[in-house]
Amino acid sequence: MKAFIASIFLLYSVVLSAQKRITLLFVGDLMQHQAQIDAARTPDGKYDYSSCFALVKEQISHADIAIGNLEVTLGGKPYRGYPTFSAPDEYLQAIKDAGFDVLLTANNHCLDRGKKGLERTIAQIDSLSIPYAGTYRNVAERTQRYPLFIRKKGFCIAILNYTYGTNGIKATPPNIVNYINKETILKDIHSAQAVRPDAIIACMHWGEEYQSLPNREQRELADWLLEQGVIHIIGSHPHVIQPMELREDGNQQHAVVYSLGNFISNMSAANTDGGLIFTLQLEKYPLPSPIHPLQGRLSYSPLPDSFIPSFPFSRVAQCGYTLVWTARPTLTGGKNYILYPSYSPIDQLPQAARNRLNIFTKNSREFLFKHNTGVCENSK
């Protein structure tokens, strides 16, 4: 009998060691202000952004699925920054080359260049075969492509994306922008659930600009999304970092990131010159487990009747964040904007740039240590 139990325990250990895991990575606002466009321009009239992502490319590429908020249009010339963004096509190529796998397009700037801008942005994204969520040419396209399902390493991840608004600009029919509307969102959640994905992740463009704490509307909407079946929530728009939570809900954990802040931009006001790289590792595991992993004995812990898992079931293996700061040419004396993750050596930076980076990381760490729940900084 002991040999039988031991063999079962060994089998269980092997199953655990063979668990499937997938790492998702999220960044905030991929912006292009006029100074960034000018800095990337080369003597031959083209644009080179390769140096911008050089120090974060390894981390982004290492993730199984890397997702970013494309907060510009690719509306063609003339290229402009705020308030009506239109970035060079080379910017999108650099984003792909940096390792991004999925882009989010529902944000308050997606209609900056109207119908042409929305449709050309989609066309450029499609030309590079980058999956995206948030904006569509028409109803048929949305029906076909949304929710966005990403299948990799045996996982199926459903991505939802919505924005609070588009700066008062209305979409030109038949174009569609995913606005935050509970009736629409609920239908989309049900559509995602019908596929039985391992996780449903809602990426929300919400909140108040430059406010470091989420407002009541964000918190209430986050609660509602989780109640309806969303598993994890990733936020953007405020242009500053907001807290992160890892919520316990019976047999499930929910990552809630209220705002990732700016990923790359020309913003220089306090707390806007950097942001977060958030990593979320999910794993599959047997549900329920007939073997106790520590005692090596037969056991069975039934789940409550109210708990209906997705299939196959996944849970949070680990999650964390990396701080990243944008070095502007006015501080570095260099040609282009460069992203500096917190683990990157900064000895070669001028003192003024080091001072600004240190202020950002110090303030951010103190703030997140105070306000985060269950989410810590990555060791690298």
C-alpha positions as CSV (number, residue, x, y, z in Angstrom):
1,M,0.0,0.0,0.0
2,K,2.8,2.4,0.9
3,A,4.5,1.7,-2.4
4,F,1.2,2.4,-4.2
5,I,0.8,5.7,-2.4
6,A,4.4,6.6,-3.1
7,S,4.0,5.9,-6.8
8,I,0.9,8.1,-7.0
9,F,2.7,10.9,-5.1
10,L,5.6,10.6,-7.6
11,L,3.1,10.7,-10.5
12,Y,1.6,13.8,-9.0
13,S,5.0,15.5,-8.6
14,V,5.8,14.7,-12.2
15,V,2.4,16.3,-13.3
16,L,3.2,19.4,-11.2
17,S,6.7,19.7,-12.7
18,A,5.1,19.5,-16.2
19,Q,2.6,22.2,-15.6
20,K,2.1,24.5,-18.5
21,R,2.9,28.1,-17.9
22,I,2.6,31.3,-20.0
23,T,4.0,34.7,-19.3
24,L,2.1,37.8,-20.4
25,L,3.6,41.3,-20.4
26,F,1.8,44.6,-20.4
27,V,3.0,48.1,-20.9
28,G,1.3,51.5,-20.9
29,D,1.0,54.3,-23.4
30,L,3.1,54.0,-26.5
31,M,3.0,57.7,-27.5
32,Q,4.6,59.9,-30.1
33,H,4.8,63.6,-29.3
34,Q,6.3,66.0,-31.8
35,A,9.7,66.1,-30.2
36,Q,9.9,62.3,-30.4
37,I,9.0,62.3,-34.1
38,D,11.6,65.0,-34.8
39,A,14.3,63.1,-32.8
40,A,13.7,59.9,-34.8
41,R,14.0,61.6,-38.2
42,T,17.1,60.6,-40.1
43,P,19.0,62.8,-42.7
44,D,17.3,60.8,-45.6
45,G,13.8,61.8,-44.3
46,K,13.0,58.4,-42.8
47,Y,12.5,57.6,-39.1
48,D,14.6,55.3,-36.9
49,Y,13.2,54.2,-33.5
50,S,15.5,51.2,-32.9
51,S,17.4,52.8,-30.1
52,C,14.3,53.6,-28.2
53,F,13.6,50.1,-27.2
54,A,17.1,48.6,-27.1
55,L,17.3,48.3,-23.4
56,V,13.9,46.7,-22.9
57,K,13.8,44.5,-26.0
58,E,15.1,41.5,-24.2
59,Q,12.5,41.6,-21.5
60,I,9.7,42.2,-23.9
61,S,10.8,39.5,-26.4
62,H,11.2,37.0,-23.5
63,A,7.5,37.2,-22.7
64,D,5.2,34.7,-24.5
65,I,2.6,37.5,-25.2
66,A,3.6,41.2,-25.0
67,I,0.8,43.7,-25.1
68,G,1.0,47.5,-25.5
69,N,-1.4,50.4,-25.7
70,L,-0.9,52.1,-29.1
71,E,-1.9,55.7,-28.2
72,V,-1.3,57.2,-31.6
73,T,-2.8,56.8,-35.0
74,L,-0.8,55.8,-38.1
75,G,-2.8,58.3,-40.2
76,G,0.0,59.2,-42.6
77,K,1.6,62.6,-43.2
78,P,1.8,65.2,-41.9
79,Y,3.2,63.5,-38.8
80,R,2.1,65.3,-35.7
81,G,2.1,64.9,-31.9
82,Y,-0.4,66.3,-29.4
83,P,-3.2,67.0,-29.7
84,T,-4.0,65.0,-32.9
85,F,-1.4,62.2,-33.1
86,S,-0.2,60.7,-36.3
87,A,3.1,58.7,-36.1
88,P,5.4,57.5,-38.9
89,D,4.9,53.9,-40.0
90,E,8.4,53.2,-38.8
91,Y,7.2,53.6,-35.3
92,L,4.9,50.6,-35.6
93,Q,7.7,48.5,-37.2
94,A,10.0,49.4,-34.2
95,I,7.2,48.3,-31.8
96,K,7.0,44.9,-33.5
97,D,10.8,44.6,-33.6
98,A,10.9,45.3,-29.9
99,G,8.9,42.1,-29.3
100,F,5.3,43.3,-29.0
101,D,2.7,40.7,-30.0
102,V,-0.6,42.4,-29.5
103,L,-1.7,46.1,-29.6
104,L,-4.6,47.8,-28.0
105,T,-6.2,50.6,-30.1
106,A,-9.3,51.7,-28.1
107,N,-8.1,54.9,-26.5
108,N,-9.0,58.6,-26.5
109,H,-6.7,59.4,-29.4
110,C,-7.8,56.6,-31.8
111,L,-9.9,59.1,-33.8
112,D,-7.4,61.9,-33.9
113,R,-7.3,61.6,-37.7
114,G,-10.9,60.6,-38.2
115,K,-12.1,57.8,-40.4
116,K,-8.9,57.8,-42.5
117,G,-6.7,57.6,-39.5
118,L,-8.6,54.8,-37.9
119,E,-8.7,52.7,-41.0
120,R,-5.1,53.4,-42.0
121,T,-3.9,52.5,-38.5
122,I,-5.7,49.1,-38.8
123,A,-4.3,48.6,-42.3
124,Q,-0.8,49.2,-41.1
125,I,-1.2,46.9,-38.1
126,D,-2.6,44.2,-40.4
127,S,0.3,44.6,-42.8
128,L,2.7,43.5,-40.0
129,S,0.3,40.7,-38.9
130,I,0.0,42.1,-35.4
131,P,-3.2,41.0,-33.6
132,Y,-5.1,44.0,-32.1
133,A,-8.2,44.8,-30.2
134,G,-10.3,48.0,-29.8
135,T,-11.2,49.6,-33.1
136,Y,-12.7,48.2,-36.3
137,R,-13.7,49.2,-39.8
138,N,-17.2,47.9,-39.5
139,V,-19.5,45.6,-37.6
140,A,-18.6,42.5,-39.7
141,E,-14.9,43.0,-38.9
142,R,-15.6,43.4,-35.2
143,T,-17.8,40.3,-35.2
144,Q,-15.1,38.3,-36.9
145,R,-12.1,39.6,-34.8
146,Y,-13.6,40.3,-31.3
147,P,-13.1,39.2,-28.6
148,L,-9.5,38.7,-29.5
149,F,-8.3,35.2,-28.7
150,I,-4.6,34.6,-28.5
151,R,-3.6,30.9,-28.5
152,K,-0.1,30.0,-27.5
153,K,1.7,27.2,-25.5
154,G,-1.6,25.4,-25.1
155,F,-3.3,28.4,-23.6
156,C,-6.2,30.5,-24.9
157,I,-6.3,34.1,-23.7
158,A,-9.3,36.4,-24.4
159,I,-8.4,40.1,-24.7
160,L,-11.1,42.8,-24.3
161,N,-10.3,46.5,-24.9
162,Y,-12.5,49.6,-24.2
163,T,-12.1,53.4,-23.9
164,Y,-14.0,55.9,-21.9
165,G,-14.2,58.2,-24.9
166,T,-12.4,59.8,-27.9
167,N,-12.0,63.4,-27.0
168,G,-15.4,64.3,-28.3
169,I,-14.8,63.0,-31.8
170,K,-17.4,60.6,-33.0
171,A,-16.6,57.5,-35.1
172,T,-17.7,57.8,-38.7
173,P,-20.0,55.0,-39.7
174,P,-19.4,52.2,-40.3
175,N,-16.3,52.5,-38.1
176,I,-16.5,51.1,-34.6
177,V,-14.7,52.1,-31.4
178,N,-15.1,50.0,-28.3
179,Y,-16.5,52.4,-25.7
180,I,-17.1,51.5,-22.1
181,N,-20.7,50.4,-22.1
182,K,-21.8,47.8,-19.6
183,E,-24.4,46.2,-21.9
184,T,-21.8,45.9,-24.7
185,I,-19.1,44.6,-22.4
186,L,-21.4,42.0,-20.9
187,K,-22.2,40.6,-24.3
188,D,-18.5,40.5,-25.2
189,I,-17.7,38.7,-21.9
190,H,-20.4,36.1,-22.7
191,S,-18.9,35.7,-26.2
192,A,-15.5,35.1,-24.7
193,Q,-16.8,32.7,-22.1
194,A,-18.5,30.6,-24.8
195,V,-15.0,29.7,-26.1
196,R,-13.9,28.6,-22.5
197,P,-10.6,30.5,-22.5
198,D,-8.0,30.1,-19.8
199,A,-8.4,33.7,-18.9
200,I,-10.4,36.8,-19.9
201,I,-8.4,40.0,-19.6
202,A,-10.0,43.4,-19.9
203,C,-7.8,46.3,-20.9
204,M,-9.5,49.5,-19.9
205,H,-8.6,53.0,-21.0
206,W,-10.2,54.8,-18.1
207,G,-9.6,57.1,-15.1
208,E,-8.5,60.7,-14.7
209,E,-5.3,62.1,-16.2
210,Y,-2.4,62.7,-13.8
211,Q,-4.2,61.3,-10.8
212,S,-2.2,58.7,-8.9
213,L,-5.1,56.9,-7.2
214,P,-8.0,55.3,-9.1
215,N,-11.3,57.1,-8.8
216,R,-14.5,55.6,-7.6
217,E,-15.7,54.9,-11.1
218,Q,-12.6,52.8,-11.8
219,R,-13.0,50.8,-8.6
220,E,-16.7,50.2,-9.1
221,L,-16.1,49.2,-12.8
222,A,-13.3,46.9,-11.8
223,D,-15.6,45.2,-9.2
224,W,-18.3,44.8,-11.8
225,L,-16.0,43.4,-14.5
226,L,-14.8,40.7,-12.1
227,E,-18.3,39.9,-11.0
228,Q,-19.2,39.3,-14.7
229,G,-16.4,36.9,-15.3
230,V,-13.4,38.9,-16.3
231,I,-10.3,37.3,-14.6
232,H,-7.7,40.1,-14.9
233,I,-7.9,43.9,-15.5
234,I,-5.2,46.1,-17.0
235,G,-5.7,49.9,-17.1
236,S,-4.2,52.9,-19.0
237,H,-4.9,56.6,-19.7
238,P,-4.0,58.5,-16.5
239,H,-0.3,58.9,-17.8
240,V,0.9,58.2,-14.3
241,I,1.3,54.9,-12.4
242,Q,-1.7,53.8,-10.3
243,P,-1.7,50.9,-7.7
244,M,-1.9,47.2,-8.5
245,E,-3.9,44.6,-6.6
246,L,-3.8,40.8,-6.5
247,R,-7.3,40.0,-5.3
248,E,-8.2,36.6,-3.7
249,D,-11.5,35.2,-4.7
250,G,-11.9,31.7,-3.4
251,N,-9.9,29.4,-5.8
252,Q,-9.0,32.3,-8.1
253,Q,-6.8,35.3,-8.0
254,H,-7.4,38.5,-10.0
255,A,-4.7,40.9,-11.0
256,V,-6.0,44.5,-11.2
257,V,-3.7,47.1,-12.5
258,Y,-5.4,50.5,-12.5
259,S,-2.8,52.3,-14.6
260,L,0.5,51.3,-16.2
261,G,1.4,55.0,-16.8
262,N,3.4,56.1,-19.8
263,F,5.6,53.6,-21.5
264,I,7.3,56.1,-23.8
265,S,6.5,59.7,-24.3
266,N,7.8,63.2,-24.2
267,M,6.0,64.1,-20.9
268,S,8.2,65.5,-18.3
269,A,5.9,66.6,-15.4
270,A,6.3,64.7,-12.1
271,N,5.3,61.0,-12.4
272,T,4.6,61.2,-16.1
273,D,8.2,60.5,-17.4
274,G,8.0,56.7,-16.7
275,G,5.7,53.8,-16.2
276,L,5.4,50.1,-15.5
277,I,6.2,46.8,-17.3
278,F,3.7,44.4,-15.7
279,T,4.3,40.7,-16.0
280,L,1.6,38.1,-15.3
281,Q,2.5,34.4,-15.4
282,L,-0.4,31.9,-15.6
283,E,-0.3,28.2,-15.0
284,K,-2.6,25.3,-15.6
285,Y,-3.3,22.8,-12.9
286,P,-5.5,19.8,-12.2
287,L,-8.9,20.8,-10.8
288,P,-9.7,19.4,-8.3
289,S,-6.6,17.6,-7.2
290,P,-7.0,14.0,-5.8
291,I,-3.5,14.0,-4.2
292,H,-2.3,16.2,-1.4
293,P,1.0,17.6,-2.8
294,L,2.8,17.7,0.6
295,Q,1.5,14.7,2.5
296,G,1.4,12.3,-0.4
297,R,-2.0,10.9,0.6
298,L,-5.3,10.6,-1.2
299,S,-7.5,13.6,-0.5
300,Y,-10.3,15.5,-2.3
301,S,-11.4,19.1,-1.7
302,P,-14.5,19.7,-3.7
303,L,-15.1,23.2,-5.1
304,P,-18.2,25.1,-4.1
305,D,-21.2,24.7,-6.5
306,S,-21.1,28.4,-7.3
307,F,-17.6,28.1,-8.8
308,I,-17.6,27.5,-12.5
309,P,-14.1,27.5,-13.9
310,S,-13.0,28.1,-17.4
311,F,-11.5,25.1,-19.1
312,P,-8.7,24.3,-19.1
313,F,-8.4,26.1,-15.7
314,S,-5.5,28.5,-15.1
315,R,-4.3,30.5,-12.1
316,V,-1.7,33.1,-11.3
317,A,1.7,31.5,-10.8
318,Q,3.3,34.9,-10.2
319,C,3.1,38.5,-11.1
320,G,5.2,41.6,-10.7
321,Y,6.3,44.9,-12.2
322,T,9.4,46.6,-13.5
323,L,9.8,50.4,-13.5
324,V,10.8,52.0,-16.7
325,W,11.9,55.6,-17.4
326,T,12.1,57.6,-20.6
327,A,15.4,59.4,-21.1
328,R,14.8,62.5,-23.2
329,P,17.6,63.9,-25.5
330,T,17.4,67.2,-23.6
331,L,18.7,65.3,-20.5
332,T,21.0,62.8,-22.2
333,G,22.5,64.9,-25.0
334,G,21.8,62.0,-27.3
335,K,19.8,61.8,-30.5
336,N,16.8,59.8,-29.6
337,Y,14.5,58.9,-26.7
338,I,15.6,55.7,-24.8
339,L,13.7,53.6,-22.3
340,Y,15.7,52.7,-19.2
341,P,14.3,49.8,-17.1
342,S,15.1,50.0,-13.4
343,Y,17.6,47.1,-13.7
344,S,19.7,48.8,-16.5
345,P,23.1,50.3,-15.6
346,I,23.0,54.1,-15.7
347,D,26.6,55.0,-15.2
348,Q,26.9,56.4,-18.7
349,L,24.0,58.8,-18.2
350,P,24.7,62.4,-17.5
351,Q,24.2,63.4,-13.9
352,A,21.0,65.4,-14.6
353,A,19.4,62.3,-16.3
354,R,20.5,60.1,-13.5
355,N,18.9,62.4,-11.0
356,R,15.6,62.5,-12.8
357,L,15.6,58.7,-13.2
358,N,16.4,58.2,-9.5
359,I,13.6,60.6,-8.5
360,F,11.1,58.7,-10.6
361,T,12.1,55.2,-9.3
362,K,12.3,56.4,-5.7
363,N,8.9,58.1,-5.7
364,S,7.3,55.2,-7.6
365,R,8.7,52.5,-5.3
366,E,7.5,54.4,-2.2
367,F,4.1,55.0,-3.7
368,L,3.6,51.4,-4.8
369,F,4.9,49.9,-1.6
370,K,2.3,52.0,0.2
371,H,-0.7,51.3,-2.1
372,N,-0.1,47.9,-3.8
373,T,-1.8,44.8,-2.6
374,G,0.0,41.5,-3.3
375,V,2.1,42.8,-6.2
376,C,5.8,43.4,-5.8
377,E,8.7,44.6,-7.9
378,N,10.4,42.1,-10.1
379,S,14.0,41.2,-9.2
380,K,14.8,42.1,-12.9
